[in-house]
Amino acid sequence: MKAFTRIFKYVKPQWPRVVVVVLAAFVIAILFTLSFMTVVPLLRVMMGSEGLHGLVDRKVCDLRYQVQFYVPDTTDFTDGNAEISAGFLRVTNVDPNGAADKAGLKVDDYIFSVASLESDRQVQELSRAKLLEKLATIEYDNKIIVHFKRFNESSGKLEAKQVQFYTGSGNDVKQSAVDTLQWVVGFLPRGQAKANMQKAVMLIVILMAIMTFVRCIATFYQKYLTQKIVQVSVAGLREDAFAHVMSIPVGFFASEGTSDTISRLIGDISGTGAGIQILLGKALREPLKAIFCLAGAMYFSWKLTLIFLCCAPFTIGIGVVLGRKMKKYTKRSLVSSALMLGRLAGAINALPVVKVYNRQEHEHDNYRQINQKYLKQMLRIAKVDASTGPFMEVLGMAAGSAALLVGIHWITKGHMNSAAFFGLLILLGTAAESMRKASDIWNKVQRANAASERVFAVIDQLPEYEAPDATELPPLKEKIEFRDIVFTYPGIEQPVLKGINLTVKAGANIAVVGPNGSGKTTLINLLPRFYNADSGEILIDGHDIGKCTLKSLRNQISLVTQGVVTFNDTIAANIGYGKKDATLKEIIVAAKRSYAHEFIEPLPEGYATLIGEHGSGFSGGQLQRIIIARAILKNPQILIFDEAMSQVDADSESKIHQALSELMYDRTCFVIAHRFSTVISADIIVVMDNGKIIAQGQHEELIKGCPLYQSLYETQLITSE
């Protein structure tokens, strides 16, 4: 879970929203539980003989005297106990060291009269409702006499007894709760008349409606703010991840591929956000509902609630096991998804080639294999997801059945009221449903954790190295030196460059030639530090570029790559990309010098014309001239042209050569090219083979003294004309 917890760096600044979400979840859970608990008083009012006042009086007696009563039916006592009238209270529980316990009351005592010690000492049998009312409403700082009957086992008869109660001072928290309860029901008249019942039911329904209204408002804020927290956090993570990707060495993408990284920055970040939503949504709301419902159930019977909870350890254990499986299968599915994205993008980008070579079936087969692997992992995830609910339901049913059987036994024995038991069942059932809804939380968190690991694996990549004490590189004035350069690509055993030594004077035009794989492009890519050499140094006027800031180094370099790189933006924005404060006038001047202006100006929108994705809408030669204009606009000390003329027709090449001749004047220029016209005019031609410089000089020297150059001239250079 370490990777997933890192997302909370983006949640933490939103702590006020998190506080509101948590408080709203508590309000929802409390009101949700209370709305179900109101079923009990509703049943008591509509079906019982006590009414709402009797229910409150019973609770008041519990708070004041720590004693609980049961009001049985007349059929509950036969066989010699007929002497007890229908109006009595049966003691079902006496809290140790409570007022009732100290007075001497015991379980199964039958109270039939209550009198004040001060004013009324006459024994008078009262109805159940009156007994409860008198016990509950008698004033504080009083003593009362409680008359009751207790079964004598030796005689087999009920014997009349009496005890004295102290009603309490009324100053503690319990008495405050008593006063509150009595104040609430004081608005209703006592008695079970139909009009009174209607008023009591109306009061309960109004309370339920108010609780529902407040709960719905809390639910709205809880869900909306959760979404806001998720979206703000994900947006922050996306921005930081993208910013970090921009600082990662180019070699990372050469080895890992771009499709996998894009998949992580889009799909996997969304998966991470789903985890936050679960934690602040269902993972907060449903367990709180279950906890408060269980607390309400414990209010009715803590013993039955504990019986219901006996399966909790098994539930947790199953959740942990399934969560581990979910994480494993999710990581595999994300890898397969990234591979599928890469294959899809590659096939679509190369669609003309696929069609002209009739390789549609081949691409389909490759895609089907990746898709089947992805399907396999998704089915495994579905299996784990589908098995979680049934497991939880079986365990919940077992626990609920055990509580149900014990509860029925207690009702038949008179140890629990049927309405309270019915309310307890509702609360336990609701708690079980909340736990069932929460059963997939751990699985979803593990899926988010798997996605987070992939996201933060990219973020944890080391950025381009820059020495802590790096200095600003002054503008090139004298020379560039390559000293004993050795370089090996990551994951490859053999070095690509093997002890390169080369000195280039400032302002020189250097052409680098050689067969494919000889290391031409690799050598030039070391200059802007796209890669760092394994050993050796590259010096600019004696300054080791490895000890200079990347910004000051790259500010002196313009690059025209072998692959044409344009952005889905206007022509003006593409040309001005290398100089952020460039004016339109400067952009047009650069376009004229690269001979791009001649095809841009006639366009309906001119320099505001959009260049489509992958440069659609323009020829290769036109795009090449646009990116050359971009390099010209920057006006650098060092120019790098890597196969810059590869897509330019003869007419465009002739025009560009004229512009380059002017641009290269008194400027250091590296040209990697196959065209004879580009190479032959260079000040120095460097010939490379197998990672080494085997010759350097001008065309006339090399054509006579270098067999490899002569071979290149006779084959690639001449034929490319």
N, C-alpha and C positions, 0 to 999 in steps of 0.2 A: 504493500500500500504506500510505500515511500514516494513513488512517482506521482501517484494521484494526489497525495497531500500537498504537493508543491503547487497545485492549482490554487490553493487557498491564499497564496501570495496576492492573487488578484481579487479574492473575495474579501480579504481583511480590510482594505480601504473603504469598503461599503458596509462597515459594521453597524451603522444606524439602521440600515435596511435589514440586516441579519437579525438585529434585536427585535424589530417589528415583526419579522417573519416568525421568530421563535415565540414571542408573546401571543401572536395571532394563533399559532398552533396550539398553545396552551388553552386559549379561550375556546377554540373549536372543540378540543378534547373535553374540557370541563362541561361546556354547554351540551355537547353531544351526549355525554353520560347523564347529565341531569334530565335531559329530555326523555331518556328511557326510564330513569328512576321515577318520573312523575306518573308512570303507568301504575305503580303500586298504590299511591293515594287515590288515583282515579278508580281503581278496582275496589278499594276499601269504601269509597264513597258510594259507588254505584251498586256494589254487590254485598258489602259487609254491613254489620249492624252498628259499627262504631261511628262511622262518618269521619270527616276530615278532622274535626275537633278531637275525636277519640284517638286518631292516629298521632296527632301532635301531643296529646296528653300522655300517651304511652312513651313517646320519646322524651318528654319532659321528665317523667318519672325515672327514666333510665339515667338522665343527666344529673338529676337532683339526688337520687337515692341509690344509684348504681344497682338497680333491680329491673328485671324484664318480666313481662306478664304475657300470658296466653289466654285468650278468651275462647274456650271450647264450646262446642254445641252440646245440647242436652244429651245427645246419644253417646258422648264421650265417657259418661260415668253412669254405670249401672251396677248391678250385683252388689247391693248393700250400701251404695253411696247416694241413694235417692234423697237422703235427708238434706243434701246440699241443694240449695235452691238454684235456679238458673242464673241468678245475679251474683257472680263471684269472679275474682281474678285469681288465676293460677300462676304461681311463681315458677318461671322456667329457668331463670339464671340469676345468681347473686354474685356480684363481683367481690373478690376477696378484699377485706379491709374497707369496703364501702359502707355507707350509712346503713343500708339494709342488713349487711353482714354483721356489723357491730350491734345492731338492734336485736339480732337473733333470728331473723327470717331465714328459711331454708327453701331449697328447691322442692316443689310439690306441696307447698303450703297454699291454702285457699283463703284469700282475703274476702270477707263479706261485709265489713263495716270499718269506717274511718271516722274518728271524732277528735275534736280539738281538746287538748288537755285543759285549756283555760276556760272555755265556754260551754262545750257540749260533750259530756262524758257518757251520755246515754247510748247504749248499744242499739243501733238501728240498721237493719239490713237494707242495703241500697242496690240499685241496678248497677250493672257493670260500668255504664257510661258515667253515672254519678260518682262511683268509686274512683274512677280515673280522674274525673274532673276535680274532685276534692283533693286528691293527692297532688295534682299538678298545679292547682291554683291557690292553695293555702298560702298565707302570707309568710314572709321570712321571719327568722328569729322566733319561731314557735315550736312547741312540742305537740305532737299528735299521738293518739292511741290508735293502733291498727289491730283490729280483731280478725283472727283467722282460725282455720281448722287444720289440724295436722293428723295424719294417719298414724295410729298407734299399732305397731305390728303385733304386740303381745295380746292386745284385746281385739284387734281386727276392726277397730272402729275409729271414727274421726273424733278428735277431742278439740274443744274450743280453747284458744289461747289468745294472748294479747302481748304486744310489744310497744315501746315508745320510740318515736322518730324525732330527730331534730331537723327542722326544715332548712337549715343553713342561713348564712348571713346575707347572701345575695350580692357579695362583692367580688367574687372570683369570675374567671372566664366562663366557666360552665353556666353560672347563673345568668351571665349576659346572653349566652346562647339560648337559654330557656326563655328569657324575656323577649328575645327577637322572634322566636317561634310563636310564642303566644300573641305577640303584636300582629304578626302576619295573618293569623287565622281569626284575630279578634274582629275583623271586618265582617265575618259571617256569623249568622245566628246559630246557636247550638240546636241539636235535634236532627232527626232523620226525616223531617217532613219533606214532601216532594219539592216544595219551593226552595227549601234550604239545600236539598241535594242539587237542584238545578244551579243555584248560586255557587255552590262549591265546585261543581263541574265546570261552570263558566270561568271561575277564577283559575282553575288548573289549566284550562284550555288557553286562557289569555297569557298565563305565564309561559306555556309551551310556545305560543306564537311569538312572544317577545324574545325568548331564547333562540328560536329558529331564525328570527330576523337578524339578531346580533351575530349569530353564528355564520349566517350567509355573508354578512359584511366582512367578518374576519376571514372567511374563506377566500373572498375576492382579493383582499389585500395580501393574504398569504401566497396565493398563486401568482398574482401579478408581480409582486415584489421579488418572488423567487425567480420568475422569468427574467426580470430586469437584472438581478444579480448575475444570473447565468450569462445573459447576452453581453453585459458589460465585461465580465471576467473573460469570456471567450474572445471578445474583440481585443482586449488587452493582450491576451496570450498570442493571438494571431499576429498582432503588430510586433510584439517582441520576438516571436519566432521568425517572422519575415526579416526583421532587422538583423537578427543573428545570422540567418542564412546568407544575407548579403556580405557578412564578414567572414564566412567560412572559406577556406582555401578552395580554389577551382578543382583541385585534385579530388576532393570529396565527391563531387558530382560525377567525375570521370569514373570513379570506382563504384559508387552507390547507384548512380542513375538519377535522372530528374523526376521520373514518374513516381518513384517510391517516395521521394521527398515531398512532391506535390500532394500525394495521397495522405501523407502524415499531416501536412499543414492545413488540409481542408477536412477530409473525412475524420481523421483521428482526433483532431482538436474538437470537432463537433461531438464525438464520442465522449471526450473528457467533460465537455459541458453538460452532457446528459447525466453524468455522474453527480455533478453539483445539483442539478435539478432534482435528482432522486433524493439526495441527502437533505436538502432544504424543503422538499415537498413530501413525498410519500414516506420517506424514512423518518421524518420528524412528526408528521401528522398521524399516521396509522399507529405507530408504537405508543404515542401519547394517548390516543383514543383507547387502545387496549389497556394501558396502565390505569387510566381513570375509570374505565369500565370495571376492571378488576378491583380497584379501590371501592367502587360502589357495591360490587358483589360482596366484598369483605365486610362492608357495612351491614349487609343482611346476614352473612355467615362466612366467617373467615376459614372455618374448617372445610366447608364444601369448596371454597375457592382454592385452598391449598391442594385439595384432592384433584381439582381440575388442572392445576399447574404441575402435577407430577410428571407430565410428559415434556416439560420445558427443556430439560437437559438433552433429551433425544432430538428434539426439534433443532436445538442449536448445533448439535453434532452433525446432523444431516445437512444443515445449511452450510457449514464450513466445508464439508467434503464436496458438495455440489458447487460451491463457489470456486474451489480450486480447479475443478474440471472446466468450469465456465471460463476462467481466466486463460487456461491453456488453449482451449479451442478458439477463443476470441483472438488471441495473438496470431494463431495460424491463419484464421480467416482474414485478418487485416493484411497479412503478408500476401495471401492469394489475391486479395482485392487490389493491392498495389501492382502486382504482376499483371493482372487483368487490365488495369488502367493503362499500363505501359504498352501492352500488346495492342490494345485498342487504338491508342494514340498513334503508335507506329504504323499500323495498317492503314489508318485513315489518311495520315500524312503522305504515305507512299501509294495511295490508291491508284494513280495513273500507272505506276510501275507494276503493281499487282495485276491490273487488268490487261496491260499489254503483253505480259508474260503468262496470262491465264493461270495465275496462282491463287485464285479465290478459294479453291478447295483446300489448298495447303494452309492458307491463313486461317480458314475456318477450323481445320483440324487442330492447329496450334491453340487457337482461342478456346475450342471445346475442351481440350485437356486442362487448361488453366481453370476454366469455368467449372469443370467437374470436381477439381480439387477444392475450389471455393464452396461448391454445393455440399461436398462431403463435410466440411467444417461447419457450415451453417446448419446442416441436419443434426450434427452432434450438439451444437448449441441449442437447437430446438428440442432435442431429446432431454437435455438437462433442464431446460426451462419448463418443459411439459411435465417432468417428473416431480418438480418441486411442490406444486400445488397438491397433487394427490397424496404425497407423503404427509404434508401438513394436515390435510383433511382427515386422513386415517388416524393420525395421532390425536387430533382435536376431537374426533368422534369417540375414541377410546377414553380420553379424559372426561369428556362431557357425559358419556354413558355412566362412568363410575360415579360422577357427582350426582347424576340424576337418580340412580338407584339408591344411593345413600340418602339423598334428600327425600325421596318418597317414603323411605323407612322412617325418617324423622317426623314427617307429617303425620303418618299413621300413629306414631307414638305421642303426638302432641307436643313435640319439641320445636316445631316451627310452624308459622302461619302460612297457609297456602298462597295467599296473595304475595307475601314476601318471597316465597320460594319461586313463584311465577316471575316476579321481578328479577330475582337472582338469575334465573334461567335466561331471561332476555339479555341481561348484562353479560353473562358468560358467553352466550351465543354471539353477541355483538363483538366482544373481545376476541373470540375465535375468528370471526370474519375479518376483523382488523389485522389479526396476526396472519391470516391467510393472504390478505392483500399485501402484507409486508414480507411475505415469504420469498418473493423474488428480488427483494432489495439487495441482498448480498450478491446475488448473481449479477445484477446490473452494475453494482459498484465494481465488481471484479472485471466486468467488460470495460468499464471506464478506466480502470487501473491499467488494463492491457493497452488501451489506446494511449493513455498518458505515458507509459513507458516508451512507446514509439515516438511520441512527440518530443519528450524531453531527451531522448537519445540524440535527436538532431540539435536541440538547444545546448546539449552538453558537449557538442563537438567544439574542439578548440578553435578559436578564431585565428586568422592570419597572424603569424608571429611578428611582433614588433618589440624590439628591445626596450626595456623600461627607460633607459637613458638615450633613446634614439634622438638623433640630431636632424635639423633641417638640411636637406641637400641643396647646395647652391646650384644655379643654372650651369649646365655643361658648357665648358669653354675650351678644354684641351683634348681630352681623349677618354675612351672607354676601354677597359682592360678586362679580359676574361683570363683568370690565372688558375691553371690546374683544375678545371671544373669537372667534377664527377657527379652524375645524377642517375638515380634509379627510380622508376615509377613504383608506387606502393603495390605490393603483391606480385612484383616481377623480380626474379632473381638476378638477371643479367643487367648491368647498367646500360642506359641508353647513350649517355655521354661519357667518354673515357679520356680524361685528362686533356680537356680543351684549353688551348692557349691562343688568345687572339687580342690584338691591339687595333683599335679603330680610332683614327683621328677625328676630332670634332669637325663637322661639315662634310665628311666623306660619305659617298654613296656606296653602300656595301650590298652586293648581291650574294646570296647563299644558295648554292645548288648542290644537287646530289640525288641519288636514287631514293625511291620511297623507303622510309624507315631508317634513313641515315642519321636522323636527329636534327634536321634543319629547324623545324618548327619548335622542337623542344628547347633548343639553344636560345632562340629568340624569346620564348616564353619565360625564360629565367630573368630576362632584363627587367620587365615590370614586376617581377617576383610573384608570378602566378604560382610558381613552384620555387622551393629553396633547394639549392645544390646540396648534395651529400657532403661534399668537401670542395675546397677551393674558394676563390673570392671573385666577385665582380666589382670593379672599381670605376667610379666616375670622377675624373680629376683627383684620383687618389683617395676618394671617400668610398669605403665599403658600403654598398647599398644595403647590406644586411643590418647595418647599424644606423641607417637613416629612416626617417618616418616614411611610411608608405605613401602618404598624401603628397609630400614634397617630391618623391620619386616619380609618381604617376602624373603629377601635374606637368611634367616635362615630356610626356609621351602621348602620341596619338597612335591609334591602332585601327587598321583595316584588315579584318580577318578573312580567312578563306571562305567561311560560311557567311553569307550576307545576313547581318543582324539589323533588323528594323523593328520599330515598336508600333503597336496599333494606335497610332496618333497621327497628327497632321505632318505634312512634309516639313513645314517650318520647325515643328517640335523635334523631328528626327534630326534635322541638320544642326539645330541649336542645342542638341543634347549634351555636347561636350563643353558648352559654355553657357551656364544657366542664366547669365544676364545679357545674352546676345540680343541685339536689336534686329528687326526685320531687315534693315538695310545691310547689316553685316552678314546676315544669312543669305541674302540675295547675291552679295559679292562673292561669298564662298561658293555658291551654286554656279555662278558664272565661270569661276576659275576651274571648276570640275566639269564644265559643260553640261550641267544638269538643268540650268536655267532655261535652255532652249526647248526642253519638253515640259517643264513645269509651268511656264508662263502661259502657254495656250490652253491649259486646263481651265474648265469653267470656274473653279474655286481657287485656282492658282496654288499658292503656298499653304492655303487652308484645306487643301485636298487631303482626305484621310488615306493613309496607307493601311490596307486591310491586314488581317491576320496572316502571318507568314509572307508579307509583302504582296498579297494578291492585288491584281490590277496593274502591276508594273512588270516590265521585262527584267531579266537578270542584269542586263547592262545598265538599265536605268537605276535600279536599286544600288548597283555598285557605285555609280556616280554620286548618288545621294550620300552614301556613307563616306565616300572620299571627300565630299564637301564638308561633312561633319569633322573629318580629320583636319582639313584645311582651316576651318573656322577656329579650331583650338590654338593654332599657331604655336606648335610645340618645338622644343629643342630636338626631340628625337621622333622620327616617323618609322612605323613598322608596317610594311605591306606584306601580308602573308597570302600569296596567290591572288593578289588584288586585281589582276587583269583576267582572271580565269573565266569570267562571264561577260566580258566586254567585247563587242564586235570590233572589227578592224578600224572602222571610222571613228568610234568612240575612243578606242585605244590611242589613235593618233592625236586626238584632241587632248586626252588626259595627259599624254606624254609632254605636250607643250606646257600644260599647267604644272605638271610635276617638275619639269626642268626649272621653272621659275621658283616653285616652292622649295625644291631641294637645294637651292643655292645657299651656301653657307649654313647648311643644316644637316645633321647626321641622319642618315636614312638607311634602314635595313630592308632589303627586298628579298622575299623568298618567291621565286618565280620559275616557270618552265619556258616561258616565251623568250625566244632569242632576242627580240627587240628590247625587252626589259633588261635582260642580263648584260648584253654587249656594251651598253652605255655606262655601266657602273664603274666607279673609280677603282674598286677592288672586288674581285670575285673570289669567294671562299668555296672550295670544293670539299664536301664532307662525304664520308663513307664509313658505315659501321660505327658511328659514334665518335669518329675522329676527323680532324682536319688533315687532309692529305696533301692539299696544295692551296695556294692563294696567289693572286696576281691579276694582271689584266688579261683581256681576251686573247691578245696575240701571243702572250707568254704561255698561257695554259693550253692553247690549241696545239702548241708545239711540244710542250714538256709534260703534259698530264694526260695519260691515256684515258682515264675515266671521264675527264671533261670532254675530251675529243669524242668519246663514245656518246656522251649525253648530247653533245652538239650535233652529231650525225643522226641521232635517233629522235629523242624527245624535242630538242630545241628547234631543229629544222622542220620536223613534221608538224609541229604545233603552229608554224607560221601559216 
